[in-house]
């Protein structure tokens, strides 16, 4: 019972993303999703990834079509002819001249002729079929790697779009907090102005700052809508389906960390492995043209029934069977140098792919170096700016208190508020830049993998 209960709970956990996205009313029900649930949903529903899977299935059908030539090929034919004027055939024989050659004998064919037969052939050796057999392994590998590449692209796009929406949402929260402070400051400044403590410039400055924040709030709200639409698109989610993104600051800070001492291995990159597979396919072509002078050999056989009669009603009363078996041999003797030119071309294509591999290794190394440098820079920036937030909060509290006591001017309050808002915005920008640069570093290392 415990084992069954464990399996039941495991299935629920595995299917939870599907359950979350399968709400009854997509127009009213808001689904809260994590990044992993968004990725899992995209891996099941993104049209581009589905196309990659279909391409893999199409390739499998192409392989089976090519390999079907190894199996026996059987066909049948049937024919009926009615002659209005019977054709004649001349058969050699002894005639009246006594010379041994004669004028021959006129053998008339019946008015109605019908044949029914079946033919079969079995390839024993054929260079075309052999090439298809050798290439099938690498062809399957190529399309699987292509699907893997599509998954990695999808994970990258969904993750960055997810973080982009979260960043805008955090920016909106900061702006809302700033608006609350500005409203309170405006109220205080206006009260002090009515009391005659300060002139009207303080509350006018507060009004200007508040209007600027309200404009930023509207701009950010519209940006969230735009970025959410991008996220839904890369996920393959219905645009009418409202979603809310799960946000856990502690978890995000933990997820932002990565071991920067990992060694770069080119073979971890799917792009590099795709080129290696492509080279293997080109080597199969080299082998095909290299051995293209070998003959094609097939086993053939057939069986047929022939029917002759002047009357159609009696045509199929008697049959004349014919059967045969044999070998079919085809030897290419001279093709105008076509095989040699194709062989030279195939070898040049392999050489070109070798250069692609060299160029890809250099590009991967550059990408890794840049991604590592960006990650380290963003990590240092994030650590530094996290301290600035705490300092800016303390400064604002002190200045705001001093302003209420008449020690500081309202300009000092505005400056401290702007510094706090800037510090908080910069912190979240640094955090999400760090998360994004981690994805780039994982991709450069070839360790960014799709779970499905």
MIBA-191243 format. One record per residue: x negated, y negated, z negated of N, C-alpha, C in turn; residue in one letter. Coordinates in steps of 0.001 Angstrom, whole numbers, padded with zeros to 6 digits, always signed. Layout:
% MIBA-191243
XYZXYZXYZA
...
This chain:
% MIBA-191243
-000822+001207+000000+000000+000000+000000-000857-001259+000000X
-001946-001230-000762-002825-002401-000794-003428-002668+000574X
-003808-001565+001258-004400-001723+002581-003393-002310+003560X
-002146-001821+003510-001113-002339+004394-000825-003806+004091X
-000812-004141+002791-000574-005535+002413-001690-006428+002925X
-002940-005910+002842-004079-006700+003334-003982-006928+004839X
-003601-005876+005588-003456-006027+007034-002344-007003+007369X
-001257-006966+006598-000145-007883+006854-000566-009332+006636X
-001276-009583+005531-001749-010938+005252-002758-011395+006280X
-003604-010474+006754-004599-010830+007771-003923-011250+009061X
-002884-010521+009446-002161-010876+010679-001498-012238+010555X
-000982-012543+009367-000353-013848+009165-001373-014957+009327X
-002575-014748+008762-003622-015769+008869-004077-015942+010301X
-004185-014843+011036-004626-014926+012428-003582-015614+013300X
-002324-015394+012997-001255-015947+013828-000782-017310+013356X
-001372-017831+012267-000889-019090+011704-000940-020251+012672X
-001997-020402+013533-001958-021510+014491-000775-021427+015446X
-000438-020185+015863+000699-020024+016768+001991-020399+016072X
+002085-020001+014782+003303-020305+014036+003439-021812+013855X
+002299-022461+013592+002337-023901+013368+002812-024650+014601X
+002390-024193+015775+002741-024881+017010+004067-024414+017583X
+004713-023440+016951+005953-022881+017498+007169-023352+016704X
+007160-024621+016322+008301-025162+015588+009522-025264+016516X
+010693-025234+015911+011921-025171+016705+012163-026439+017508X
+011963-027576+016886+012289-028826+017567+011017-029649+017744X
+010391-029645+018938+009138-030354+019132+009278-031864+019058X
+010500-032378+019115+010685-033826+019120+010709-034400+017712X
+011037-033592+016712+011197-034106+015357+010224-033476+014367X
+009791-032266+014600+008929-031579+013654+007473-031958+013891X
+006829-032472+012868+005425-032860+012958+004576-031732+012392X
+003645-031241+013184+002776-030158+012772+001426-030714+012331X
+000996-030333+011147-000314-030733+010639-001317-029653+011035X
-002352-030037+011772-003303-029057+012294-004717-029450+011912X
-005544-028430+011718-006970-028629+011494-007702-028587+012838X
-008977-028865+012801-009766-028821+014029-009807-027403+014592X
-009999-026415+013735-010083-025040+014214-008768-024584+014828X
-007648-024982+014245-006349-024626+014816-006152-025295+016170X
-006637-026523+016307-006545-027209+017595-007369-026492+018653X
-008558-026036+018264-009420-025311+019204-008782-023983+019589X
-008256-023256+018600-007625-021965+018890-006433-022130+019831X
-005659-023166+019601-004506-023409+020469-004967-023732+021883X
-006009-024547+022001-006525-024910+023322-007059-023698+024068X
-007713-022792+023353-008273-021604+023993-007182-020682+024528X
-005969-020815+024003-004870-019982+024485-004015-020673+025540X
-004033-022022+025559-003052-022730+026377-003625-023714+027386X
-004904-024039+027325-005457-025031+028237-005433-024511+029671X
-004816-025233+030602-004691-024735+031980-006033-024459+032660X
-007034-025305+032431-008325-025088+033085-008965-023785+032635X
-008828-023451+031356-009374-022189+030865-008574-021009+031410X
-007270-021184+031532-006454-020131+032132-006873-019886+033579X
-007214-020968+034281-007691-020815+035653-009001-020045+035698X
-009885-020300+034737-011146-019553+034678-010879-018066+034444X
-009911-017752+033588-009546-016353+033367-008952-015729+034629X
-008150-016502+035354-007580-016000+036608-008677-015763+037637X
-009656-016677+037699-010791-016483+038615-011525-015189+038304X
-011640-014872+037028-012286-013621+036630-011484-012420+037113X
-010162-012499+037015-009315-011404+037487-009354-011294+039014X
-009384-012448+039707-009480-012421+041169-010778-011758+041599X
-011869-012080+040914-013148-011457+041244-013093-009953+041045X
-012401-009515+040008-012283-008072+039766-011532-007402+040916X
-010518-008066+041428-009799-007510+042578-010696-007480+043816X
-011497-008527+043992-012418-008542+045134-013419-007398+045049X
-013890-007108+043841-014828-005996+043653-014168-004675+044032X
-012943-004489+043568-012244-003240+043879-011945-003124+045365X
-011666-004262+046001-011444-004240+047449-012710-003806+048172X
-013852-004336+047748-015122-003990+048395-015504-002537+048142X
-015309-002073+046901-015698-000706+046559-014732+000336+047112X
-013553-000098+047562-012592+000870+048102-013123+001552+049361X
-014136+000945+050003-014704+001566+051208-015441+002855+050899X
-015822+003074+049613-016470+004334+049238-015481+005503+049240X
-014201+005213+049106-013184+006261+049036-012772+006685+050444X
-012227+007879+050586-011786+008333+051912-010751+007386+052502X
-010870+007154+053798-009929+006300+054519-009066+007185+055420X
-007785+007215+055161-006864+008091+055892-005805+007234+056566X
-005550+007528+057822-004519+006801+058566-003764+007775+059458X
-002589+007379+059831-001776+008219+060707-001221+007361+061851X
-001018+008016+063001-000497+007302+064171+000577+008145+064838X
+001506+007491+065443+002542+008169+066218+002822+007389+067494X
+003092+008119+068577+003289+007442+069852+004313+008204+070693X
+005134+007452+071405+006082+008062+072347+006054+007226+073626X
+006017+007941+074792+006017+007273+076090+006959+008005+077043X
+007702+007206+077783+008575+007753+078828+008109+007191+080177X
+007778+008094+081070+007280+007698+082387+008444+007735+083390X
+008738+006621+084007+009745+006593+085074+009182+007212+086358X
+007926+006968+086598+007206+007638+087682+006016+008345+087061X
+006052+009643+087195+005054+010422+086486+003655+010188+087071X
+002677+009859+086218+001305+009717+086726+000725+011076+087058X
-000230+011088+087939-000868+012331+088366-002323+012329+087949X
-002824+013502+087655-004227+013690+087341-004826+014641+088347X
-006018+014411+088780-006714+015251+089751-007698+016141+089014X
-007517+017422+089168-008422+018390+088547-009254+019046+089625X
-010524+019240+089388-011419+019868+090380-011050+021328+090551X
-011178+021826+091764-010883+023238+092026-011268+023610+093445X
-010966+024834+093846-011288+025295+095208-010119+025000+096118X
-010371+024363+097172-009322+024042+098142-009403+024913+099380X
-008687+024554+100406-008602+025340+101633-009837+025241+102509X
-010782+024378+102200-011935+024206+103075-012976+025281+102869X
-012903+025969+101684-013870+027028+101418-015239+026522+101045X
-015354+025276+100810-016679+024720+100463-016977+024791+098980X
-015963+025106+098169-016169+025148+096725-015834+023866+096023X
-015704+022796+096782-015343+021513+096152-013878+021218+096389X
-013416+021324+097564-012004+021163+097905-011493+019774+097632X
-010229+019679+097816-009559+018389+097587-008967+018294+096197X
-009003+019351+095356-008469+019318+094003-007016+019693+093936X
-006486+019642+092722-005102+020051+092458-004369+018914+091760X
-003166+018631+092173-002359+017559+091605-001570+018114+090413X
-001952+017641+089200-001262+018091+087984-000397+016947+087483X
+000892+017078+087542+001801+016011+087136+002069+016072+085638X
+002095+014911+084969+002426+014817+083554+003942+014720+083420X
+004455+015255+082297+005894+015223+082050+006374+013785+081874X
+007665+013623+082110+008252+012291+081961+008148+011778+080524X
+008272+012642+079532+008245+012251+078121+006997+012825+077453X
+006232+011955+076813+005003+012352+076120+005009+011727+074735X
+004693+012525+073719+004646+012023+072342+003455+012653+071618X
+002802+011877+070787+001685+012382+069974+001853+011886+068545X
+001530+012754+067614+001533+012439+066183+000230+012960+065605X
-000495+012110+064882-001774+012563+064361-002194+011834+063105X
-003217+012368+062450-003807+011777+061250-005319+011804+061388X
-005956+010735+060949-007408+010633+061004-007937+010304+059609X
-009100+010823+059318-009728+010585+058016-011218+010343+058217X
-011766+009479+057354-013203+009222+057390-013712+009016+055969X
-014942+009405+055747-015577+009258+054435-016978+008704+054641X
-017230+007534+054049-018554+006924+054170-019558+007730+053366X
-020632+008138+054022-021730+008795+053329-022829+007798+052973X
-023105+006895+053890-024040+005800+053607-023674+004611+054481X
-023593+003445+053822-023328+002216+054552-023943+001066+053751X
-024735+000256+054406-025452-000806+053700-024502-001845+053121X
-023396-002133+053818-022431-003117+053326-021775-002651+052029X
-021372-001388+052016-020711-000857+050823-021700-000733+049675X
-022945-000375+049992-023973-000263+048959-024243-001625+048327X
-024237-002671+049144-024443-004015+048606-023314-004394+047653X
-022075-004083+048031-020930-004392+047172-021041-003665+045842X
-021522-002431+045886-021675-001651+044656-022744-002259+043749X
-023865-002687+044335-024942-003283+043531-024562-004657+042984X
-023810-005417+043767-023472-006782+043363-022329-006837+042363X
-021558-005771+042219-020373-005812+041357-020734-006116+039904X
-021838-005547+039423-022256-005770+038032-022550-007249+037795X
-023342-007847+038674-023724-009242+038506-022552-010182+038784X
-021662-009778+039670-020494-010606+039950-019588-010691+038729X
-019348-009562+038071-018553-009570+036843-019224-010444+035777X
-020527-010278+035655-021273-011043+034665-021177-012541+034932X
-021257-012910+036195-021219-014326+036565-019889-014952+036165X
-018781-014284+036463-017481-014878+036162-017175-014857+034667X
-017697-013872+033944-017547-013896+032486-018313-015068+031886X
-019514-015297+032402-020290-016441+031927-019630-017753+032321X
-018996-017782+033473-018271-018985+033885-017110-019271+032934X
-016406-018219+032513-015332-018396+031535-015892-018860+030200X
-017028-018288+029805-017673-018708+028564-018063-020188+028625X
-018573-020616+029775-018937-022023+029953-017709-022922+029827X
-016589-022487+030394-015347-023262+030290-014884-023361+028839X
-015060-022275+028081-014675-022299+026669-015544-023270+025875X
-016834-023269+026157-017733-024181+025450-017381-025625+025773X
-017103-025898+027045-016672-027248+027433-015388-027636+026700X
-014482-026676+026584-013205-026956+025945-013388-027229+024454X
-014212-026422+023788-014480-026635+022361-015100-028011+022140X
-016026-028389+023015-016664-029704+022915-015644-030820+023083X
-014818-030722+024112-013851-031785+024399-012805-031903+023287X
-012293-030768+022811-011276-030808+021758-011870-031374+020469X
-013072-030940+020128-013699-031410+018882-013917-032916+018921X
-014463-033419+020019-014737-034855+020111-013444-035663+020155X
-012437-035161+020861-011155-035868+020900-010494-035867+019517X
-010619-034758+018800-010077-034649+017440-010748-035667+016525X
-012065-035732+016577-012800-036679+015738-012499-038127+016142X
-012284-038340+017420-011995-039700+017897-010673-040198+017321X
-009664-039329+017274-008376-039717+016697-008526-039954+015198X
-009249-039044+014524-009448-039210+013083-010156-040518+012760X
-011155-040863+013563-011878-042114+013340-010939-043315+013439X
-010110-043343+014465-009170-044456+014618-008165-044494+013467X
-007760-043321+012990-006829-043283+011863-007469-043818+010587X
-008748-043468+010382-009447-044003+009206-009655-045511+009341X
-009936-045959+010549-010066-047394+010777-008749-048114+010478X
-007646-047480+010867-006339-048075+010585-006089-048146+009079X
-006479-047104+008351-006317-047124+006890-007114-048262+006264X
-008339-048462+006755-009178-049547+006226-008555-050903+006520X
-008038-051060+007729-007406-052334+008095-006163-052580+007232X
-005402-051536+006968-004217-051692+006116-004621-052100+004703X
-005673-051487+004179-006157-051879+002852-006631-053335+002866X
-007281-053725+003954-007745-055103+004084-006567-056067+004150X
-005501-055655+004831-004298-056504+004918-003679-056691+003542X
-003658-055625+002739-003125-055742+001375-003939-056748+000575X
-005261-056672+000677-006109-057624-000046-005888-059057+000461X
-005770-059190+001798-005593-060522+002370-004243-061126+001989X
-003209-060302+001931-001898-060814+001507-001960-061310+000057X
-002659-060529-000745-002786-060948-002149-003609-062232-002255X
-004674-062302-001457-005500-063505-001483-004739-064717-000969X
-003933-064506+000075-003129-065601+000621-002134-066099-000423X
-001536-065155-001133-000578-065542-002171-001264-066340-003264X
-002452-065858-003661-003187-066580-004708-003637-067962-004231X
-004101-068028-002996-004585-069306-002474-003447-070315-002357X
-002276-069831-001938-001138-070745-001809-000669-071218-003184X
-000693-070331-004155-000303-070712-005518-001260-071753-006081X
-002538-071574-005850-003545-072516-006331-003405-073856-005611X
-003010-073784-004319-002801-075037-003573-001606-075794-004132X
-000496-075084-004436+000675-075739-004996+000393-076303-006383X
-000506-075645-007083-000864-076131-008419-001843-077300-008356X
-002359-077609-007154-003258-078728-006989-004693-078413-007342X
-004992-077121-007519-006360-076745-007875-007279-076843-006677X
-006783-076405-005499-007582-076428-004269-006762-077105-003182X
-007473-077450-002091-006740-078050-000973-006151-076942-000090X
-005477-077392+000987-004750-076430+001822-005643-075594+002726X
-006940-075906+002801-007819-075128+003690-007955-073678+003236X
-007862-073425+001924-008026-072062+001428-006921-071142+001954X
-005666-071556+001782-004595-070650+002218-004482-070599+003742X
-004948-071673+004431-004973-071609+005888-006044-070636+006379X
-007192-070662+005710-008222-069675+006038-007740-068258+005749X
-006983-068108+004668-006420-066793+004337-005415-066357+005393X
-004646-067326+005892-003669-067002+006937-004372-066570+008219X
-005435-067256+008574-006194-066891+009778-006762-065473+009648X
-007363-065188+008501-007946-063856+008288-006873-062769+008327X
-005708-063068+007733-004611-062095+007735-004108-061848+009153X
-003952-062916+009944-003483-062744+011324-004468-061920+012155X
-005751-062149+011920-006763-061358+012633-006658-059878+012282X
-006445-059583+011012-006309-058181+010595-005037-057557+011140X
-003950-058327+011190-002707-057796+011757-002868-057488+013247X
-003619-058342+013946-003885-058071+015368-004737-056812+015523X
-005733-056653+014651-006567-055442+014695-005748-054196+014376X
-004789-054340+013457-003925-053218+013120-003116-052759+014326X
-002532-053710+015044-001733-053357+016216-002606-052717+017287X
-003788-053269+017488-004702-052723+018495-005103-051289+018154X
-005377-051058+016891-005789-049720+016461-004626-048730+016560X
-003423-049171+016221-002251-048295+016336-002048-047841+017780X
-002199-048756+018724-002048-048387+020128-003193-047486+020588X
-004379-047722+020054-005524-046868+020406-005302-045439+019920X
-004685-045282+018756-004395-043942+018230-003443-043201+019163X
-002429-043906+019684-001502-043273+020625-002239-042791+021878X
-003118-043636+022375-003868-043279+023586-004791-042092+023337X
-005498-042128+022226-006440-041049+021924-005712-039755+021578X
-004544-039861+020954-003746-038661+020675-003283-038005+021967X
-002952-038828+022971-002552-038279+024274-003711-037532+024912X
-004921-038062+024768-006103-037372+025298-006303-036037+024589X
-006154-036033+023273-006306-034799+022504-005293-033750+022936X
-004039-034153+023118-003000-033203+023545-003314-032650+024930X
-003853-033515+025787-004184-033057+027143-005262-031983+027113X
-006343-032217+026387-007430-031232+026361-007018-029973+025609X
-006035-030097+024723-005527-028915+024022-004558-028119+024884X
-003950-028761+025884-002898-028105+026645-001584-028120+025900X
-001393-029130+025042-000188-029245+024222+000834-030129+024918X
+002089-029789+024722+003183-030586+025265+003069-032022+024747X
+003043-033021+025644+002902-034411+025179+004013-034856+024242X
+005189-034228+024340+006309-034614+023486+006200-034034+022083X
+005244-033141+021863+005101-032493+020562+004280-033372+019631X
+004887-033909+018541+004123-034739+017606+003255-033880+016694X
+002041-034318+016472+001141-033601+015571+000474-034590+014630X
+000079-034087+013463-000688-034872+012502-001978-034107+012236X
-003083-034824+012191-004376-034189+012026-004736-034076+010552X
-005192-032908+010183-005620-032689+008809-006942-033406+008564X
-007006-034124+007438-008225-034874+007114-008691-034510+005716X
-009916-034033+005621-010543-033695+004352-011943-034280+004379X
-012137-035400+003670-013423-036102+003741-014574-035256+003234X
-014335-034491+002176-015408-033649+001626-015796-032566+002622X
-014802-031957+003235-015085-030905+004209-015800-031466+005436X
-015394-032650+005870-016048-033248+007026-017510-033559+006729X
-017778-034041+005537-019161-034325+005162-019998-033052+005127X
-019378-031957+004711-020096-030670+004696-020311-030157+006113X
-019283-030291+006952-019390-029815+008331-020375-030630+009158X
-020684-031831+008710-021594-032689+009466-023044-032242+009373X
-023353-031345+008454-024736-030921+008230-025094-029745+009131X
-026341-029723+009588-026842-028644+010435-028338-028512+010214X
-028823-027293+010379-030256-027039+010241-030988-027584+011462X
-031821-028584+011243-032547-029206+012356-033861-028492+012671X
-034138-027393+011973-035380-026648+012229-035172-025456+013167X
-033981-025334+013740-033723-024238+014665-034569-024401+015931X
-035056-023254+016427-035885-023264+017626-035008-023186+018872X
-035434-023893+019898-034695-023906+021163-035018-022662+021972X
-033964-021988+022437-034119-020826+023313-033269-021069+024554X
-033933-021071+025707-033221-021373+026948-032125-020347+027240X
-032369-019095+026882-031405-018041+027207-030121-018164+026397X
-030117-019006+025358-028877-019231+024614-027903-020115+025389X
-028423-020845+026360-027586-021750+027131-026914-020987+028270X
-025599-021089+028332-024846-020359+029351-025176-020871+030743X
-025524-022151+030856-025894-022691+032169-027135-021986+032715X
-028085-021716+031838-029312-021038+032257-029031-019588+032637X
-028169-018935+031840-027837-017538+032134-027028-017416+033421X
-026214-018431+033725-025491-018436+034999-026456-018478+036176X
-027500-019278+036060-028496-019341+037135-029246-018019+037271X
-029544-017374+036148-030213-016074+036208-029325-015041+036905X
-028046-015061+036599-027123-014136+037258-027009-014449+038741X
-026985-015735+039073-026941-016128+040481-028185-015643+041215X
-029331-015704+040555-030566-015213+041169-030488-013706+041411X
-029921-012974+040464-029765-011528+040644-028876-011217+041843X
-027815-011996+042013-026947-011802+043175-027694-012088+044479X
-028535-013113+044468-029316-013426+045660-030345-012335+045941X
-030900-011730+044907-031836-010618+045106-031135-009413+045724X
-029851-009231+045402-029078-008164+046048-028961-008441+047541X
-028779-009710+047904-028730-010070+049321-030055-009800+050010X
-031164-010078+049321-032485-009791+049889-032616-008311+050183X
-032209-007488+049219-032276-006036+049409-031370-005592+050549X
-030211-006230+050681-029273-005873+051743-029890-006109+053126X
-030465-007279+053329-031071-007571+054637-032379-006807+054837X
-033067-006501+053767-034322-005763+053878-034094-004356+054423X
-033013-003734+053970-032710-002363+054405-031603-002339+055443X
-031397-003455+056119-030328-003543+057103-030551-002721+058352X
-031797-002237+058573-032081-001429+059764-031647+000018+059596X
-031289+000431+058369-030893+001821+058151-029539+002097+058808X
-029337+003329+059286-028074+003651+059974-026915+003791+059002X
-025718+003681+059535-024502+003956+058777-024008+005346+059159X
-023684+006138+058159-023282+007524+058397-021944+007785+057729X
-021021+008355+058506-019691+008648+057986-019256+010028+058465X
-018475+010687+057642-017846+011958+057996-016458+011660+058526X
-016142+012179+059707-014853+011892+060337-014117+013191+060638X
-012813+013110+060737-011989+014266+061082-010603+013816+061497X
-009911+014675+062206-008573+014318+062645-007765+015539+063045X
-006483+015375+063027-005547+016433+063438-004372+015758+064118X
-003986+016277+065304-002885+015658+066040-002037+016732+066720X
-000794+016378+066980+000151+017231+067696+000632+016469+068920X
+000608+017143+070073+001063+016534+071320+002309+017261+071820X
+003231+016495+072372+004497+017053+072863+004724+016555+074293X
+005133+017499+075209+005387+017163+076614+006691+017830+077055X
+007555+017078+077713+008761+017680+078300+009461+016617+079146X
+010043+017098+080249+010780+016161+081088+012089+015732+080455X
+012633+016558+079563+013888+016239+078896+013600+015814+077452X
+014149+014683+077109+013878+014163+075765+014434+015085+074673X
+015571+015733+074949+016182+016598+073934+015311+017805+073604X
+014432+018198+074524+013568+019357+074293+012108+018948+074052X
+011893+017651+073860+010524+017162+073758+009768+017782+072581X
+010414+017888+071427+009735+018352+070223+009956+019840+069955X
+010350+020585+070993+010517+022035+070817+009180+022757+070739X
+008189+022243+071414+006876+022899+071435+005793+021850+071239X
+004773+022192+070443+003682+021265+070156+002355+021868+070596X
+001416+021001+070875+000075+021402+071276-000921+020734+070300X
-001361+021472+069281-002214+020879+068240-003658+020680+068706X
-004267+019653+068121-005685+019361+068337-006286+018929+067005X
-007447+019454+066650-008121+019072+065409-009620+018983+065653X
-010256+018140+064857-011703+018010+065005-012304+017509+063694X
-013604+017690+063534-014398+017164+062418-015780+016868+062941X
-016399+015822+062391-017726+015472+062883-018371+014385+062052X
-019515+013942+062494-020265+012874+061842-020340+011679+062777X
-020243+010493+062189-020370+009256+062963-021625+008532+062490X
-022527+008299+063419-023804+007665+063094-023952+006389+063907X
-024243+005287+063203-024431+004000+063870-025802+003457+063488X
-026641+003223+064500-028016+002771+064261-028201+001408+064920X
-028493+000360+064109-028792-000942+064712-030204-000940+065306X
-030297-001050+066603-031613-000990+067259-032194-002389+067434X
-031425-003284+067999-031918-004639+068197-030760-005617+068057X
-030916-006579+067168-029861-007569+066920-030334-008988+067232X
-031351-009123+068038-031837-010448+068398-032580-011153+067268X
-033101-010399+066299-033819-011009+065178-032923-011551+064084X
-031637-011251+064159-030685-011778+063180-030998-011279+061773X
-031328-009980+061650-031593-009418+060328-032811-010078+059692X
-033871-010270+060459-035090-010862+059913-034867-012307+059491X
-034081-013035+060261-033797-014418+059894-032942-014493+058625X
-031972-013594+058525-031163-013548+057308-032010-013163+056101X
-032966-012257+056301-033855-011852+055218-034702-013034+054755X
-035259-013777+055711-036063-014957+055358-035218-016000+054635X
-033983-016188+055091-033080-017145+054450-032765-016722+053022X
-032488-015427+052811-032163-014928+051472-033338-015118+050519X
-034569-014892+050994-035737-015090+050144-035928-016559+049794X
-035648-017456+050735-035733-018882+050447-034686-019301+049410X
-033509-018684+049475-032477-019000+048489-032902-018562+047089X
-033584-017417+046999-034113-016976+045701-035170-017957+045208X
-036039-018388+046099-037077-019346+045732-036464-020667+045250X
-035405-021076+045912-034732-022310+045508-034102-022169+044124X
-033534-021009+043846-032942-020765+042532-034008-020752+041444X
-035207-020257+041756-036312-020307+040794-036619-021756+040409X
-036570-022640+041396-036801-024050+041111-035655-024642+040287X
-034424-024170+040543-033292-024597+039720-033492-024190+038265X
-034036-022997+038054-034303-022527+036695-035343-023405+036008X
-036391-023766+036749-037421-024645+036184-036825-026003+035825X
-036047-026559+036755-035424-027856+036508-034440-027796+035347X
-033699-026693+035242-032740-026536+034148-033448-026424+032806X
-034575-025711+032765-035342-025625+031521-035805-027015+031071X
-036284-027804+032033-036720-029160+031695-035550-030009+031213X
-034399-029878+031892-033216-030651+031502-032719-030234+030121X
-032726-028928+029840-032291-028439+028529-033209-028954+027437X
-034514-028940+027700-035464-029436+026709-035237-030926+026431X
-034992-031701+027495-034714-033129+027320-033409-033346+026563X
-032393-032582+026924-031101-032702+026244-031229-032368+024767X
-031984-031324+024464-032184-030926+023060-032936-032008+022289X
-033991-032546+022886-034780-033590+022213-033932-034812+021922X
-033127-035230+022905-032265-036386+022706-031183-036107+021660X
-030581-034907+021721-029527-034566+020762-030077-034504+019345X
-031271-033943+019185-031884-033860+017857-032215-035253+017330X
-032762-036107+018207-033094-037467+017793-031835-038238+017405X
-030773-038097+018183-029518-038785+017865-028939-038304+016547X
-029011-036993+016330-028455-036445+015085-029223-036971+013872X
-030551-036921+013946-031351-037403+012817-031119-038890+012574X
-031022-039669+013651-030770-041102+013508-029403-041363+012898X
-028379-040640+013381-027031-040816+012844-026933-040332+011397X
-027684-039299+011066-027668-038800+009689-028250-039846+008734X
-029372-040446+009126-029986-041482+008284-029059-042688+008178X
-028429-043042+009289-027503-044169+009296-026314-043910+008386X
-025788-042691+008430-024648-042323+007583-025015-042380+006107X
-026179-041860+005754-026614-041872+004360-026799-043301+003863X
-027354-044150+004714-027595-045534+004305-026297-046307+004145X
-025381-046136+005094-024128-046896+005064-023196-046443+003955X
-023321-045191+003519-022493-044735+002401-022822-045521+001134X
-024074-045914+000988-024464-046735-000159-023927-048159-000016X
-023874-048655+001218-023381-050014+001450-021921-050176+001052X
-021121-049125+001223-019706-049205+000861-019551-049454-000630X
-020296-048703-001419-020224-048885-002875-020682-050280-003282X
-021745-050772-002645-022245-052111-002971-021242-053186-002562X
-020641-053034-001392-019677-054032-000908-018447-054084-001804X
-018001-052943-002320-016849-052931-003225-017166-053676-004515X
-018349-053455-005050-018734-054142-006279-018828-055650-006060X
-019424-056051-004913-019552-057477-004621-018181-058131-004492X
-017262-057457-003806-015933-058036-003618-015203-058204-004957X
-015307-057219-005809-014644-057319-007105-015177-058502-007913X
-016492-058668-007898-017101-059753-008668-016720-061109-008086X
-016826-061250-006758-016526-062529-006120-015051-062883-006291X
-014169-061886-006131-012745-062141-006283-012437-062611-007707X
-013066-061997-008686-012859-062403-010081-013405-063809-010319X
-014574-064105-009760-015163-065432-009923-014324-066511-009243X
-013716-066158-008102-012850-067117-007421-011631-067439-008275X
-011069-066416-008903-009897-066643-009753-010250-067530-010952X
-011505-067466-011366-011939-068283-012498-012476-069633-012052X
-012482-069891-010725-012908-071174-010203-014398-071327-010023X
-015131-070199-010088-016588-070270-009944-016986-070242-008478X
-016356-069373-007717-016671-069208-006289-015599-069866-005435X
-016001-070234-004218-015048-070799-003264-014327-069670-002533X
-013242-070058-001862-012491-069034-001120-013285-068509+000067X
-014193-069311+000582-015050-068843+001661-015884-067646+001222X
-016332-067683-000024-017083-066540-000551-016199-065289-000620X
-014926-065476-000943-013999-064331-000984-013821-063753+000411X
-013638-064620+001395-013460-064148+002771-014693-063387+003246X
-015862-063921+002929-017107-063262+003332-017230-061893+002675X
-016929-061811+001388-017033-060518+000693-016001-059523+001210X
-014796-060008+001533-013784-059122+002128-014240-058610+003487X
-014790-059500+004307-015280-059088+005622-016432-058102+005496X
-017300-058333+004509-018423-057409+004298-017918-056029+003872X
-016913-055997+003026-016359-054717+002577-015706-053985+003740X
-014912-054713+004499-014256-054073+005645-015292-053566+006642X
-016309-054368+006924-017359-053951+007860-018114-052737+007339X
-018401-052730+006045-019137-051605+005460-018335-050311+005567X
-017023-050397+005284-016178-049197+005370-016041-048720+006813X
-015835-049663+007737-015729-049278+009150-017039-048672+009653X
-018140-049276+009277-019438-048751+009708-019698-047360+009132X
-019247-047148+007895-019440-045827+007280-018701-044748+008061X
-017434-045011+008377-016668-044000+009104-017170-043843+010540X
-017603-044945+011133-018212-044822+012460-019445-043925+012402X
-020263-044132+011375-021476-043319+011226-021142-041863+010968X
-020115-041601+010159-019735-040226+009849-019273-039490+011100X
-018406-040127+011875-017877-039438+013047-018883-039412+014192X
-019789-040375+014235-020901-040278+015182-021810-039114+014818X
-021983-038894+013521-022790-037761+013061-022125-036438+013443X
-020816-036354+013258-020090-035137+013636-020181-034893+015136X
-020029-035961+015917-020114-035824+017368-021520-035425+017807X
-022531-036024+017174-023910-035677+017543-024261-034263+017114X
-023600-033753+016075-023813-032356+015685-023309-031419+016784X
-022154-031750+017367-021627-030934+018465-022593-030953+019646X
-023121-032142+019956-024087-032231+021058-025336-031413+020766X
-025796-031419+019517-026982-030644+019151-026699-029150+019230X
-025529-028718+018749-025169-027301+018841-025082-026857+020301X
-024524-027724+021134-024421-027382+022555-025804-027305+023192X
-026682-028244+022822-028038-028226+023370-028803-026978+022941X
-028550-026520+021707-029209-025307+021221-028554-024035+021784X
-027344-024166+022300-026625-022998+022787-025960-022218+021692X
-025721-022859+020538-025096-022184+019411-023630-022561+019241X
-023124-023439+020104-021706-023812+020052-020914-022737+020781X
-020205-021915+020021-019504-020787+020593-018013-020909+020323X
-017218-020357+021241-015770-020294+021064-015421-019016+020323X
-014470-019102+019422-014100-017934+018617-013254-016956+019409X
-012414-017441+020346-011520-016565+021121-012190-016117+022401X
